[in-house]
Amino acid sequence: MKNIKAVLFDLDDTLFPFLKIEKPIKNVKLTIQKIKKSGYKVGVVSNCDSHEASEKINVLGINNFVDIVITPKTPYEKKPMRKMFFRAIKKLNVKPCQVLFVGDKLIEDIWSAKLFGMKTILIEKKLRIYHKMIFKFKSILGPDFVVNDLSKVLNILKVRQ
């Protein structure tokens, strides 16, 4: 993608299964590693607390490939509020239009990032009825891209696999 300098990821259900009983999400470490090695800045913006986010990133084995981890300082900073996005772009020294945000929730992840000026990818687990309605208004509210597997982010970024 042109002009993209950084890729930010949601954590729960995008990189890490929300429930411990769920299967691990495929290709997380390899995908993040390839994105980082291709020269992109990589970050995580998560609604979970900093301790929990650090633990999950360690379990995934991606801590060496993640430049920043942004978590809410107060309950009022959680997504869909955009305060964490402000902190992320400041730390990465990029503009919102230079960031691709990858998440699995339409409102908390996609809308908030899109309204902030970022490009967005929705990781779709199952097509929900409201997704179908939103896709009719894609230019305004919908994600820029929809994929069903995290590794497809590499195709969008045109990262060599």
N, C-alpha and C positions, 0 to 999 in steps of 0.2 A: 504494500500500500504506500502511496506517495505521502511524503511529509510526516509519517508516523515515526516518532522517536522513542516512544515508551508504550509498554503494554501493562495495564493494571488488571488484576484478577480479583474477583470476589473469592472468598475462601470456602464457606460452607455450601455444599452441593455443587460447587463449580470445580474446586480442586480436591476437597475432602468430603467424604460422605457425612451427611448431617447426623445420621444415626449410626452407632457403632455396628449394628447388625447388617447394615447395607454393604454391598460389595464395594471394594475400592474403585475409585474412578480410574479408568484406563489411561495410560500414557502421560500421566501428569509430569513426572520427573523428566522424561525424555523431551516432552513438548517445551517445558520451561527452559531446559538446558539448551535446546536448539534455538529458541528465541533469544536467549541471552548471548549465545555464541555468535548470533547473526548481527550483534551490535545494538540491539534494543535495550533500553533501560527497562527493568522489570520490577513490578511492585504488587503488593497485596493490599486491598482496602476491604476491611472486614468489620462487621458489626459485633464480633465477639471481643472479649477483653484481650489485652495484650499478652497476658500469660497463656491463655488458651490458644491464641493465634500462633505464638511462638512454638508451643508444643506440637500443634498440627503441622506446622512448617517443618519442624525437625523430623516428625514421623514420616512425612513425605520425602524427606531428603533433599529439599530444594533450597535450604538456607544459603548455600554458596552461590545461588543463581538469582536471589532476590535482593534488590538494592534497598527497598524500603518496605516496611510493614506499617500501615496506618490503621489504627483502631480508635474508637470513640473515647474522648477524654471525659465526656459526660453522656448521660442517656439522650440528651437533646442533639447530639452530633451524629447519631446513627443514620445510615441511609434509610430513606431517600433524602434526608437533609444533605446539603452539599459541602458542609464544612470540612469533611475528611478529604474531599477532592481538592479543595483549596490547599490543604496541607501537603497533599501528594504532589501537585504540580510545582509547588514552591520548592519542596525538597529535591525533586528531579530536575528542576530548572527547565521546564518545558511549558508550552502553552496548551490549553485544553484541546485545541484543534490538532495537536501533535500526539494525542493519546488515543489508544484503542482500549476500551474497557470491555472485559469479558465477564459475563455473569449469567445466572440462571433464573433470576426473578425479574419480571417485567417492570414492576414499579420501583422496587428498592435499587435495582442495579441499572437496568436499561434506561428508564425514563430519567432518573436522577443524573446519570452520566451524560445522556443525550442533551438534556436541558442545560447542562454545564458547558456543552460544546464539544464533547468527545464523540468519536466514532464508537459504535457498539456492536458487540456480538452476543446474541442470546444462545446459550447452550440449552437446547431443548431436550428435556427428558421424555416428555409426552405432550402432545399437542392438547392444550387446554382450550376450552370453548372460548374464553375471553381472548386468547391469542389469535384465534381466527378473526374475531371482530377487530382487534387492533391492527392486524396486518392489512386490513382494508384502508387504514389511515397511516400506512407505513411511513410516508414521507414526513409526517408530523410527529407521530408517537412511537412508531415501531422501530425495532432494531435495524441497524444497517445490514447486518448479516444474521442468519440463523443456521446453526450447525447442530448435529446430534452427537458429535464426538469432539472432545477437546483437541485432538490432533489436527482437526480440520482448520484450526486457527493458523496453523503453519501454511496451509494453502492460501488463505486470505492474505497473509503477510508475504507470501511468495518466498518462504524460507525453504531452503533445500532440505529435502527429507532423505 
